[in-house]
Amino acid sequence: MLITPMKHLQRRQFLRDLGISAGALPFLTGLPSLTGAPAPQKRQRLVIMFSPNGTLPNEFWPDQEGANFSFKSILKPLEAFKDRMLILHGVANKVRGDGDSHMRGMSCLLTCDELLKGNIMGGGGNPAGWASNISIDQEIKNFLQSRAETKTRFGSLEFGVAVPERADPWTRMSYAGGNQPIAPIDDPHQVLKKVYGKMKDKESLVSILDDVRNDLKRVSSKLSARDKALLDQHMTLVRGLEQDLAEADKQGKLSHPVPQVDPSIELVNDNTPQISRIQIDLLVNSLSNDMARVATLQYMRSVGMAQMRWLGVEEGHHSLSHDPDDKKDSYEKLMKINTWFAGEFAYMAKRLSETPEPSGDGSMLDNTLLVWTNELGKGNSHTLDNIPYVMVGGGFGFKMGRSLKFDKAAHNRLWMSVAQAMGHDLQTFGKKELCEGGALRLA
């Protein structure tokens, strides 16, 4: 007999009656047969990706508005998703107050309000502290977690790639509230441990799955055909991730050397591309199993001096971003760096587009909004105008497949649009006076 939808407490009792261990629960909680509402159910998801130090406007923004736009060089990796994209030119971070542009660009990016007073001195302006407001990802998470039909195990997950071992307004974009920064997890082992439990023996690859295989086999026989296929797919992906991590460990690829004192060049691991793909796979896997419906993916940090040798770039990213546009060598290296970030964003979109929607028809990308952004509009001017915002996905009611131009619209209004599309009717967010005009019209 197939399992029919049941309430949360009934579901827990049912699994206990089957003798299912706690370790197996992460593999089962997202299956429609075991959710508390009839399947299919719509699952809106939000993923915000950050890359630092501004972009090259002439290589990024399309010349055309509307649907008939052409891709400039940096965004070319996203061409396959043209009809599912929104490119938003003219969105500005208008938050002022203490701190330099990088600090406000980073810690006000998702909080949309001024930094607190503090003693952290940047490259200009007055010293400042942490953000004074909750970030939009956590605001939406709290809203979803307050409702039984959208509550998930974690609510949100914060992923990082090559984020330095330091804590300051340049390294944090997510905040649980004022003065409450949330650190991203940039070690895939730690993510795997948080989500599934720790691999017992990396050398012999005693798998997480080995502990729960019999439990999952027992429950699998009682699932619908669709849920059984989803569980098999989920287990296969986790096993693959474990093997990738074990292989990377053998080759020393996941070491992340960071000196005690931050140097002019940060020792970003040369295999950051592999770590990036593992983190994206973990992110997609977590969303597919409904462990969270909000996620962030942070690459490096604001003012980051990452040395991206895998791209043939020996200089630090931040130093390159300060060079004038007519310095050809630096300009070409910045194009490589920003195009690589676009490629990682495209990979995440591709993974979601290839993953079936667990609770209905189509792919996960049909109900997921990906947002790629930055703390600056342009590195060598430190402008907070024309912050890059690229959206890919669906399920939010936005009219995709367009390049839009705004006239210095406050980014508060953009995040209000996203929240409202997820059912959270925010009329203001962050600094109230910057919300005039209401949510941006993207439908």
BELKA-V12919 format. One record per helix or strand. SS is the DSSP state (h for helix, s for strand). FROM is the first residue (numbers start at 0). TO is the last residue. If there is no record, write none. Layout:
SS/FROM/TO, SS/FROM/TO
This chain:
h/7/16, h/21/27, h/31/33, s/44/49, s/54/54, h/56/59, s/65/65, h/72/83, s/84/91, h/100/106, s/114/114, s/119/119, s/127/127, s/130/130, h/135/144, s/154/160, s/173/176, s/179/181, s/184/184, h/187/195, s/200/200, s/205/205, h/207/219, h/224/249, s/265/265, h/271/287, s/291/298, s/305/306, h/308/310, s/315/315, h/316/321, h/327/353, s/355/355, s/362/362, h/363/366, s/367/372, s/377/377, s/382/382, s/388/392, s/401/409, h/410/420, h/431/434
